[in-house]
């Protein structure tokens, strides 16, 4: 039985030390690891399905199935392996070229998923011998073993953290405690379609899968319904591949998960058939958008801030009475002009019933003040409940070694269905908002009072200035 943590560490070390110098930095290493893990996991799932169903056949041509070129530790290696992967010779289609053009009449959706992965991935390894070493290490993991899958899930979390640290500081990764809380409070039910239009590595979607399975799936037919109820969109190659892999590991046979720029989805073409019951998302904020993307949206809401555009998009994607939980920075819940107009639309089209205010270090290493917004489409907002989540006693901030934990939300969960004002919770009537500004501070926090009178403060400042002057004189001498 593999020590999966050691396997992943060995793979990273092989890539770092590659003699050909093909891989530069964590982002490329993660992309390389992503498509290789994906191909191994797909083959393991194919073998499982072939045993369960007499009529099941893999959509990947036999020559390129992992079991036939990668499983033998003494198999193809060196330059031959590189040619097999990269297709150096004209007319000799390699693995990448074949899978980028994959087509299947028997299972077109699964073929399309594989095609999308290889359209957005690259082989960065220049040494076929190093590549063989990585392949052999991956073969130590059995993704059809329940124990290996469980352990790998933990390792997968660490890979996502590394992706966050290698990428755009918080754009890809939402702490699991946050995804679990938002999913629990939104409570997606069997048969409700769940969408994350900024899926990243599919953390919200896999949390929704676990939630529905644990609470609502009782029969084979229920599982079939769940299989077609989860949808995600992502436009960055590495998190897209890892997200697909994550969904397949969560037993979604053909993930409804697409490599698209959500902000380019034609706004005016979104109709009832496209709308969903539940949206869970942490849209990228402070991220650049493609030139002209804002013109896809109504003129009154056009801006360059990705998070604000995602709010408008999600309002359009929600069905009447649909529920949404999203992460937004302070910059999106305050501000004038178009920001205020977007908030006005949110508060008039939806009942924004809860805002959870988070400590600045929640999305470490990013240090951005963030909020969790919960709303339901179809009725205007009257009152907004605020809840301020505080750091654990004695802890000054969240960090890589001390991330936010789900257990910290126990007081919030108890409060959720029995709401009363306390030192962490307060209610605001929408009529009391100025310019639809949602940046409302905790009124129960007592402002620190000065211990000194004004005259005493002036004397202390003068004394400090004299001390500084004397120290400077001593240094000059």
Beta strands, then each sheet from edge to edge (+ up, - down):
strand 1: 194-196
strand 2: 230-234
strand 3: 256-259
strand 4: 276-281
strand 5: 318-329
strand 6: 350-357
strand 7: 370-377
strand 8: 383-388
strand 9: 425-429
sheet 1: 3+ 2+ 1+ 4+ 5+ 7- 6+ 8+ 9-
end
